[in-house]
C-alpha cells in the first residue's frame, strides 16, 4: 500500500487507519513520513499492525543537495528503496533540459544510495512520455541513467495517462522496474502529458482502461517486480481498495 492512498484518514487518525490497513491484509508500505508523531512511536504502531515500510519517498532537490537525509530516512524505517516522485519543472514546460538535469541527479543519487545498501527508483508521472527524437523523453532518461544504480517505479495509471502503454514500456525495459503502483483509470478519461488527473478517475482495479489483468500476467512472467503497491487517490479509496485487493489476488 502506498500510504498516500489514505492521506486524509492518516491526517485524522493514524492508529485507526494503520489498523484498517492491517485488517485489509496489507503487510508492506511505501511512505516515509511519521505524520506528526515521534518516529519511535510511529514505528511501534507499524510493528503492532505487522506493517513494514519497504520504500520511502525523497524530494528531487534533497537528492541533489542533501542525499544523506534520504539515506537517514530510509535507515530509520529499515527501508530497501528510495523513490523520487517528481522532476521539478516550470508549469507545463518539460523537455530535454529537465531530462539532462534529472539524469545527472539520479545517477549521482543512485550510486550514493547503492553504496549504502539502498536502491533508488524514479516514478514517472506522464510528462516524461512526450515525443523526443525517435522516441520519448522517457526513452532518453532511460538511456542516460545507469542501469546498475538507477531503477524505476512504474505507476501504470500515469504511464497510461501520459499516452504510453505500460505493458510495452515494461517489455522494452526489463529489469528496470522493481516497484509498481497498481492503479486503474476510469474508462473515457482523456490522456494528457502534464502530470495531472482528477482523483475521481482512480477506479477499482479491473474496472478501468489500464488493462490490469494483462499487466499482471506480463509483470509476473518477467519476474522483475519486487513490490506491488496499491495506490488509489480517489475520495472513495477506503471502499475501493479492498475490492482492488480481491481483484488482484482472485481475479474478481
N, C-alpha and C positions, 0 to 999 in steps of 0.2 A: 504494500500500500504506500503510495506517495501521500504523505501527511497533508499536503496542500488540499487534498480532496475534502478533508473535514476542517478546513481553516476556520470556518465560522463557529463550529462546535468546539474546537480546541480553544478558541478565544474566550469561550464562556465556561467550559467545564473540562479541564484536562483529564482528571482522573476518570470521569464518567465516559468520556469519548474513547480513551485508551481501553477501557473495559469493553465498550461496544465493539471496538476493532478486534479485540481478543475473541469475543463471542462469535464474530464472523469467521473465525478460523485463520485469520491473518497472523503470520509469525515474523515476517520481515518488513522493515520500513525503510523508506527514503525520507530523510528530514534534515536535521542538523541544528534545529533550534531547541530551546528549553522552555519556551512560552512563558517567560517571566519568572520561572521557578529557579531555585538553586539547582545547579547541574546534578548534584548527587541525589537530590530529592526527585528530580525528573527521571533519572536513571533507575531509581528504586521503583518508580511506577512502571517503567518499562519491564523491569525484571518481574514484578508482581503479575504482570499480564503476559508474561512469556513472549515479549516483543524485543526484537533485535534490530537496531539501526545499522544497516549494512552500507548505506550510501548517504553522503551529506552534500549539500549544495555549497558552492563557493562563488562569490562575485568575480566578474571578469577583472575589474580594476584591482581587487585584492590579489588575484592570481598574478597580476602584473607587478605589483609593488610590495606585497606583503604575503608571499606564498607560505611562510611559516605559520601564519594564522590559520590557513586552511589545513595544514598538517596537524596543528594542535587541536582543531575542532574535530577532525576525523579521529584522532587518537583518543579524544575524550569519550567518544562512543565506541571505540574499537571498530570503527567502520573500515570497509575494504575499498570503497570507491569515493572519489571526489568528483562532483559534476558541476559544470558551468552551464547555466540555462539561457544565457543571453549574450550576444555580442553587441556592445553599445554602438548606436548609430543615430544620426540626426533625422528625426521624424521617420519618413518612409524611404529616406535615402540610404541605400545599401548597395555596395559594389565591391570591386576588386581591392580598393584601398583597405576596406574593413576586413576583407579576407586575408590580405597580407599581414595586417596587424594581428589578427586572431591567430594565424598560423605561427607567428613569432612567439606570441604569448603562450599558446598551447604547447608548442614544442618545449619551451623552457620549463613551463609548469609540469608537463608530463614527465620530463626527465627527473626533475627535483622530487616529485611525488613518488615516482618509481624507486628512487634511491631511499625513500622512507617506507617502502613496503606497501605503497598505495597505488591504485590505478586511476588515472584521470580519464574522464569522459566529457564530451560536449554533446548537449541536447539541442538539436536544430529546432527552429520554430517556423519554418516555412519560407522565410525570406531568402534563405540560402539557395533555394531552387530556381532562382532567376537565371535566365539564359546567360551563358558566357562562353565565348569561343565555340568549340564543337560540343559543349555540354552545358553544365550549370556551374554557378559559383560553388555549390556544394562539391562538385567533382574537383574543382580547383583546390578547395580546402582539404579534401581527402589527399590529393596529390602532394600538397605541401606540408602535410603533417606526418610525423614519424610513426609508422605503424607499430613500432616496438614500444612506444610510450604514450601515444595519443589514441584513445578509443572514443566510441560514440554511444550515446543512449538514444535509441530510436523511439520517438513518440509517434505512433502510427497515425494518429489524428493529424498532427501538424505536418507530417510528410504529405499526407493526402491533401490537406488544406493548401499546401504550397504548390500543388499541381503535379506532384510526383507519385509514383506507385511504390508503396512500402515494400512490396514483395520483390520488385525489380531492383530496388536500392539494396535490399538485403542480399540478393543473389549477386549483385555487382561487387559488393564489398564484404565477402565472407571473412569472418574473424574479427571484424571491427566493431561489432555491436554486442558487447557483453550484457548490456542493460536495455530493457524495454519499458515503455509506458504503454499500457493497454488502455485504449480509449476509442470509442466508436463515435461516428459523426452522423447526425440526423440526415436522412435522405432528403435531397433537394437543397442542401447547403451549398452556397456558391463559394468556390475556392478563391483564395487571394494569396498574395505573396508579401503581406505586410505584418504577419505575425499576430493577427487579431481574429477573434471569432466570438460570437455570443456564447455565454456559458450554457444557454439552453440548447445549443447544438450538440452537447455531450449527451449521448443516449446509452442505454444498456448495451453491453457487448452483444453483438449478433443482430442488433436491430437497425444498424446503420449501413453506410456505404463503404466502409473501410475494408471489408472482406476479411474479417477477423478469423473466420474458420480456415481460410487458406493461409493466412499469416501464421496461424498456429502450426499447421502442417509443415510449412516450409522452414520456419524457425526451429522447430523440434528436430526436423531432419538434418539441418545443418549443424545442430548441437553446439551452437556458439553462445547462446544466451545463458547467462548465469542467474539473473533475476528478472522476473516479470513483475512490474509494479502496476497495479490498477490505479489509474488516476481518473477521477470524474469531477469536472469543475461545475457540474450542474447544481442548482439550488436543491435538487431532489436527490443528491448523491447518497444520503443515508438510506433512502429507499431503493435506489438503483444498484448500489454496489453489491448487496447480497445476490441479486439476480444476475449480475455480471459474473460473480464468482461461480454461481451454479452453471452458467453457460460455458465458461472456460473449462471447467472440470467435467461437466456432464453433457455438454452439447445441447442444453435445454434453453 
